[in-house]
Amino acid sequence: MMSHLAPLSDCRRVLSFPPKTPDCSVLKRIGELFQTHQRKATRAYLHAEEDVQAALNPAGFKVTKREMTATSFYFSRLLEAVRS
């Protein structure tokens, strides 16, 4: 996906994804236990930040800013990457 999107961005990308951390993994498992219908299954795919960064580097981008966002039931990692 990164290699496909790289040519579409001139200078900067902002990415948001659910991070693969122990806390988020536990919360996802708890959510899966309480699903009431197959269509309401938890579909968040957790990604290790290192894997996302490793995909950005060959596409010519370097991560310059990192932030964590959270609500009462959702956590996400924000990365800003610029062309290197």
RAUR-V38035 format. One record per pair of residues at least 4 apart in sequence whose ideal C-beta (glycine too) atoms are under 8 Angstrom apart, sorted by the first residue. I is the first residue (numbers start at 0). J is the second residue. Records with the same first field share a line. If there is no record, write none. Layout:
I: J / J
This chain:
0: 4 / 54
1: 5 / 54 / 55 / 57 / 58 / 60
2: 57 / 58
3: 7
4: 8 / 12 / 58
5: 58 / 59 / 60
8: 12 / 60 / 82
9: 82
10: 81 / 82
11: 79 / 80 / 81 / 82
12: 55 / 60 / 78 / 79 / 80 / 81
13: 77 / 78 / 79 / 80
14: 51 / 77 / 78 / 80
15: 68 / 75 / 76 / 77 / 78
16: 46 / 51 / 75 / 76
17: 23 / 27 / 43 / 44 / 45 / 46 / 73 / 74 / 75 / 76
18: 23 / 45 / 46 / 47 / 48 / 67 / 74 / 75 / 76
19: 23 / 24 / 45 / 46 / 47 / 48
20: 24 / 45 / 74
21: 25
22: 26 / 74
23: 27 / 45 / 74
24: 28 / 45
25: 29
26: 30 / 72 / 74
27: 31 / 41 / 43 / 45
28: 32
29: 33
30: 34 / 41
31: 40 / 41
34: 39 / 40 / 41
35: 39
46: 50 / 51
47: 51
48: 52 / 65 / 76 / 78
49: 53
50: 54
51: 55 / 78
52: 56 / 62 / 78
53: 57
54: 58
55: 60 / 61 / 62 / 78 / 80
56: 60 / 61
59: 82 / 83
60: 80 / 81 / 82 / 83
61: 80 / 81 / 82 / 83
62: 78 / 79 / 80
63: 79 / 80 / 81
64: 77 / 78 / 79
65: 76 / 77 / 78 / 79
66: 76 / 77
67: 74 / 75 / 76 / 77
68: 74 / 75 / 76 / 77
69: 73 / 74 / 75
70: 74
